[in-house]
Amino acid sequence: MMLSGQGPRFIHGPARWRVFAACGALLAFLAGAIPCQARQIPAVEGLEVLRKAFTGVTDFTAEISQEKRLSLMKRAMTMNGTVRFRKPDQFYLELNAPYASRMVLRDNTIEQVMGASGGRNRIVLPPEQGLKRWFTRLATPITTLPEGLGVHADATGPVYTVTIAPRGKGQVRELVITFLDDGTIRKLVIVEQNGDRAVMTFKKVRRNVGLTDRDFRLE
């Protein structure tokens, strides 16, 4: 409001900065309240973002919540546990009771120990689906889509989702990785050829902790 006989009044000094700060906070709140829309990005760009994000990550540990849905079952099983990963080709998964098991993937060979009985299972994947080959591909800038892969990529702010579909006859039909641009993995989805589906949500991710071969033993 402007009183009769007075010109417009302007806010000066500290009061002006308080107004600016309040407006900035309001705009930030409104921006955060509006959900970001996922946008599709070129497949090659998605793989390159994935490569860059994990360039500085040598290993990581995390707690996980996993939902496993078998193709022959209507209900999904929810499990909790921990994972470890170390470049270029070691991955360890341990699930807590009541679905207790331990699994190590070394390149393209999976070894699994089931529950208290200690029963072992061993699966060998095709060489092209081995971890070492994946990270060899990610060692240099990606300018073309690798042969034998179907790739779809989306971005929502700093969160990226890359879907990889190997075209061979291996056990994995689809691999979906959701991650931040700093290399922090959020979610991993593995769909097998038989229809089995596992969704892992990662929490308390710790990167570059100095894991050794000892951390990937089943004994």
Steps between C-alpha positions, in 0.01 A plus 500: 500500500623856428396793725372819341780734407772236528694338217571126479705364794783255435646243737867560572780332694458181710122505463533470123728195530255338742225539240724357227592206723134432582407510130791271414396249768143506372611442140726213611211344693266530202762354266544206734126450526462466123594143400774473239392334179711217364638575156633245260861551396694331219617148585865585433474806726351285778786250480755782498343656812513156664866464404596843634302453821688183592845609381603612849340204683737210571270319745193549716293341775130551571198371685225378271134416500420247229164400359523169318214380284526151354314434177314205657386694808234772527640658816837674519755423771655797682854454626764713671875473495828653390698526178863566413651586164859536384628583153535344260307178561404418861151524649384356835142470627396377846133467595373477858261239641244370419644493147859469613749448220836628376602552142820604324524600134853494362493624143252253343493229770242498779553296817224481759468353849144437617396543865631300795522180296793640306376359169694649210395600153717612207389677182721608211369786285602558138836685478334807348291544817799495736571800723853540367372543147243759612763710674745461215234661281460780755875570517502726192254764375191350337417652162302216342256244635682172579406210276251252641337740746164672510524816713241750629590800720304759700601796717308665784711783639825344629348149493560278197347166404669283238332182378725244332360200312759246379391343173669166563361187663652550843312487829449878527226647280509856633712706739375837630737731691379815678784722625609855581748685284760469780500120467266421792278210399134524606334193352585190299240286321592161353252317277592144403401314185264277699306805625649515850546862610709650781484866604778621732471839674831629636544686830801628696728473198871539588742542212874432474535329838798283395340155457733202444463141376426396860170692484379279213547154651209271575681310775 
